[in-house]
Amino acid sequence: MAELKNFLDADGRLVQFPAKRKMKLEALSYLAEKFEAGRKYTEKEANELLLSWHTFHDPATLRRELYNARFLGRDAGGALYWLEKAEKEEEKEGEEKQNMITIEDIKTEEELEAALRLCYRLLAPELLATLPGEKNENPENTDGNQVQEEAQKDGSENVYAYPAWNERRKEFSRLLLCAKENGELAAVVLGRPESAESLVCGMVACDEKFRRRGITKMLMEHFSENAREMGFHYITLGADQDAEEFYEKCGYHMIFEVHGQKIYQKMLVEAEG
């Protein structure tokens, strides 16, 4: 705790969020001590408490970091928070570094291409041809180039094809998220606005080697948090049968069914009245 003093002002408020993992955990542990055990806090109450213990006015980031490090628990809707028992991860010189999951906005074309290659491979192989630089994988197929050109032409009109996502990236990178483990792409969530209030979660994909570890759920929670902060009121998505339980755990509820597919929705703001 002595080292953390360099990040505190005379009133004990955090003046900077440390970049190094060890000090970051020290800072989060310090902030977690300000929460009362056994009490549930609304998002507003959690923000107000955090605002009183730091000076750089970013309670949303601190709240998410506390949750990701398991110092705080929260309900599926992100409306209530509470203190959890969390053991700090210690990093020592010479020891093997622990796997670290990071959540990142997709900001560059290269990052988007990698994310879509994962999504298309698992969800829509026919859209792979809309990615820049994709080549005909069967050189013996003399019509291969024509087939690819047709796919790219059709893809330019498809809301889930590369050109459409690339346009959204320029303005809505906070809705295009990926999770990485030690720099390796693990999972992707891509959203597309329909209106000022309505957001569609268009693609959710997790690489096979990273499944059943809670990574995609963590990514979905970040996605919801970003959407809420950007002013969206609700998120909708279409769920395959094998994914319905997962989305329900993420706070989504079925609202109707069309052509055999169930449509789920998650409210991000409380209904008035």
PyMOL commands that set and color helices and strands:
alter all, ss='L'
color gray80, all
select helices_A, chain A and resi 3-7+21-32+43-51+59-68+109-123+125-130+144-155+162-171+173-175+208-210+215-229+241-249
alter helices_A, ss='H'
color red, helices_A
select strands_A, chain A and resi 40-42+72-74+80-83+101-105+176-181+184-193+198-206+234-239+253-258+261-267
alter strands_A, ss='S'
color yellow, strands_A
deselect
rebuild
show_as cartoon
